[in-house]
Amino acid sequence: MKTKDFYFDLPEELIAQTPIERRDVSRLLVLERSSGRVSHRRFYDLPQFLRAGDCLIVNDSRVLPARLLGQRIPGGGACEVLLLVDRGENVWECLVRPGKKMRRGARVTFGDGALMAEVTDELPGGNRLVRFSYEGIFLEVLDRLGKMPLPPYIHEELQDRERYQTVYSRVNGSAAAPTAGLHFTPELLDNIRAMGVEVGHVTLHVGLGTFRPVKEDEIEGHDMHSEYCEIPHETAELVNRTKANGGRVFCVGTTSCRTVESFAAEDGTLRESAGWTNIFIYPGYRFRVLDGLITNFHLPESTLIMLVSALAGRENVLAAYDEAVRERYRFFSFGDAMLIV
């Protein structure tokens, strides 16, 4: 398939720059994949589309305040370091700016010396390995000095860090939020559980590769980025039990979807698993676990709109997106939501 087959015209003013005041008041576009029928609701209406015996699978990864602003030493020139992957022994794979000034051996100070860093290696593609030194606990230092690594299309400063975290986030490690989950409140989750829908957790640490455009003309030529994910025993058992009893599995976000589909057996069963995935889901893919998806609205020609099209059909998805544009839905990370059933 052609990358251009997934293009749609998106006015820039529809890209949400800030979160709305109440998470679950965001709009919800419901797409029936069998018919292509679309309806317009609010996110707090979600329980109306679930039934007892279904399950929700959520990604509990938590975004690190991974953007560090510092000064090079000696000289004092400004620089930026963005943490990507923990390589162990206080070494992280990072993006750095300015790249020409951050070669092997470059040293940086953050927070008047509370955190020090040295570039130890340069990787193919331009990333750096950076070794950090500090007193105390690294995550506490990072929480004090770091900033949230908001997506490149968001230009407003985030006033409340927790609005870029899901209410169920608990495992530090992401460079970007699993944004479909931002619409949930504790009260909404309680209501969903009370109606007999169980909630299971997986972990996928979202990397910045999620924002990388597809540059090839043919989508099959795209080199998909890798991300680390885990499925605990309890969640695998929940999915297997739900399927065996005739319930439906709803994934909250493309990250949860990619996690369960990465480790599913041919018959759709899961077991406790952990590892790296570079699964690329596009039309023609046969879903083994997923029955329904809760997701946000994605970039034109992105791997994420390709995944959604694999589930609901490219024509249905593009028609729904065109209607979302006409109805002035808010797009991307802080935007509105879509439910595919």
SVG drawing of the C-alpha trace seen along z (x, -y; Angstrom):
<svg xmlns="http://www.w3.org/2000/svg" viewBox="-25 -30 61 51">
<polyline fill="none" stroke="black" stroke-width="0.4" points="0.0,0.0 1.0,-3.6 1.8,-6.0 -0.2,-8.7 -3.3,-6.4 -3.4,-7.4 -3.3,-11.2 -6.1,-13.5 -6.3,-17.3 -6.0,-18.5 -6.3,-22.2 -3.5,-23.2 -5.9,-24.9 -7.5,-21.5 -4.2,-20.3 -5.0,-20.5 -2.3,-22.5 -3.6,-22.0 -5.7,-19.4 -9.4,-20.2 -10.3,-20.9 -12.0,-17.6 -10.6,-14.4 -13.7,-12.5 -15.7,-15.4 -13.6,-15.0 -15.6,-14.1 -15.9,-10.5 -16.4,-9.6 -17.8,-6.0 -17.0,-4.1 -18.8,-0.8 -16.3,1.1 -18.8,3.5 -20.9,0.7 -18.7,-2.5 -21.5,-4.2 -20.3,-7.1 -21.9,-8.6 -20.9,-11.5 -20.7,-11.1 -18.7,-12.2 -16.0,-10.0 -18.0,-9.5 -20.5,-7.6 -18.0,-4.8 -19.7,-2.4 -22.7,-2.3 -20.6,-0.5 -19.2,2.1 -20.9,5.1 -20.3,7.4 -17.7,10.0 -15.6,7.6 -12.2,6.4 -10.2,3.2 -6.4,3.5 -4.5,0.3 -0.8,-0.7 0.4,-1.7 3.7,-3.2 4.5,-6.6 6.2,-9.4 9.6,-10.4 10.4,-14.2 13.1,-13.3 14.0,-16.6 17.0,-18.1 18.3,-21.7 21.9,-22.2 25.2,-23.9 28.3,-22.4 31.5,-22.5 33.8,-24.2 32.3,-27.1 28.8,-27.3 27.0,-26.9 23.4,-25.8 22.4,-22.3 19.5,-19.8 19.5,-16.1 16.4,-13.9 16.5,-10.5 15.3,-7.7 16.4,-4.3 17.9,-3.2 21.0,-1.1 22.0,-0.4 24.9,-1.5 23.7,-5.1 24.0,-5.2 21.1,-6.3 20.6,-6.5 19.7,-10.1 18.9,-12.7 21.2,-15.7 21.3,-19.3 23.4,-20.9 24.7,-17.6 27.9,-19.2 28.9,-20.3 27.9,-17.1 30.5,-14.6 32.2,-11.8 33.8,-13.3 31.5,-16.3 30.5,-17.1 27.3,-18.8 26.0,-20.1 22.3,-20.4 20.8,-22.3 24.0,-24.0 25.8,-20.6 23.1,-18.5 23.3,-16.3 26.4,-15.8 26.7,-14.0 29.3,-12.9 28.8,-11.7 30.5,-8.2 29.6,-7.2 28.0,-8.2 25.5,-5.8 24.5,-5.3 21.6,-7.6 22.9,-10.4 21.8,-9.3 24.3,-9.4 25.2,-7.2 25.3,-9.5 26.6,-8.5 25.1,-10.5 26.5,-11.1 24.5,-12.5 23.9,-12.2 20.8,-10.3 18.1,-8.6 18.2,-9.3 14.4,-9.4 14.1,-12.0 16.8,-14.1 15.1,-13.8 11.7,-14.7 13.3,-17.9 15.3,-19.0 13.5,-17.5 10.7,-18.7 8.0,-16.8 9.0,-15.8 5.9,-17.0 5.3,-16.1 6.8,-18.4 3.4,-19.6 2.5,-21.0 3.9,-24.5 2.2,-25.5 3.9,-25.0 2.2,-22.3 1.0,-23.8 0.3,-20.5 2.6,-17.6 0.0,-15.1 -2.2,-16.0 0.4,-14.3 0.1,-11.1 -2.8,-8.6 -4.5,-8.2 -3.3,-4.6 0.3,-5.2 2.8,-3.5 5.9,-2.2 8.4,-4.9 9.9,-4.6 8.1,-6.4 9.3,-9.4 5.7,-10.1 2.3,-9.4 0.0,-6.6 -2.5,-9.3 -5.7,-7.3 -5.7,-6.7 -5.6,-10.4 -9.4,-10.6 -10.0,-8.2 -10.8,-9.3 -10.7,-7.1 -14.5,-7.5 -15.1,-6.4 -12.9,-3.3 -14.8,-2.5 -18.1,-2.7 -16.7,-0.4 -15.5,2.2 -18.9,2.0 -20.7,3.1 -18.6,6.3 -15.8,5.2 -12.4,6.1 -9.3,3.9 -5.9,5.4 -2.5,3.7 0.3,4.1 3.4,1.9 4.9,0.5 7.4,-2.3 6.6,-4.7 9.6,-5.9 9.9,-9.0 9.8,-6.7 6.1,-7.0 6.4,-10.4 8.7,-9.4 7.1,-9.9 6.8,-7.2 9.2,-8.3 8.9,-5.4 6.3,-5.5 5.3,-1.9 4.4,-1.4 5.9,2.1 9.3,0.5 9.0,-1.4 11.5,-0.4 9.4,-0.3 11.0,-1.4 11.4,0.9 9.8,0.4 10.0,2.5 6.8,4.0 5.6,6.5 2.4,8.6 2.0,9.8 0.6,13.2 -2.6,11.7 -3.4,9.8 -2.6,12.8 -5.0,14.9 -7.7,12.1 -7.5,12.0 -7.6,15.7 -10.6,16.0 -12.4,13.1 -12.0,14.8 -13.0,18.2 -16.2,16.8 -17.2,15.0 -16.3,11.5 -14.6,8.8 -11.1,7.4 -10.9,3.6 -7.4,2.1 -6.9,-1.4 -4.5,-2.9 -2.4,-1.6 0.4,-0.8 -1.8,1.6 -2.9,3.1 0.7,3.5 1.7,5.2 -0.9,7.9 -0.7,8.5 3.1,8.8 2.9,11.8 -0.3,13.5 -0.3,17.1 -2.1,18.0 -5.2,18.9 -5.2,15.5 -4.1,16.7 -1.5,14.9 1.0,15.8 3.3,13.8 5.8,12.1 8.4,9.4 10.7,8.1 11.1,5.6 8.6,5.3 8.7,3.6 5.4,4.9 4.0,2.8 0.2,3.3 -1.3,2.1 -4.3,3.2 -4.2,6.9 -3.1,7.7 -5.2,10.3 -5.9,9.3 -5.5,12.2 -6.6,10.6 -8.2,7.2 -11.9,6.8 -12.3,3.1 -10.0,0.1 -10.1,-3.3 -7.7,-5.7 -7.0,-9.3 -6.9,-11.0 -3.6,-10.5 -1.3,-12.2 -1.9,-11.8 0.3,-9.1 1.4,-7.9 1.9,-4.2 -0.9,-4.8 -3.6,-5.7 -2.4,-2.6 -3.0,-0.5 -6.5,-1.9 -7.2,-1.3 -6.2,2.3 -8.9,2.7 -11.8,0.7 -10.9,0.4 -9.0,-2.4 -12.2,-3.9 -14.2,-3.8 -11.3,-5.5 -10.7,-8.2 -14.4,-9.0 -14.6,-9.2 -11.6,-11.4 -13.1,-13.7 -16.2,-14.0 -14.1,-14.6 -12.5,-17.5 -15.9,-18.9 -17.2,-18.6 -14.1,-20.4 -12.8,-17.5 -9.5,-18.2 -6.6,-16.1 -3.5,-14.3 -2.2,-14.0 -4.5,-16.4 -7.3,-15.9 -10.5,-13.9 -11.0,-10.2 -12.4,-7.5 -14.0,-4.2 -13.9,-1.4 -16.4,1.4"/>
</svg>
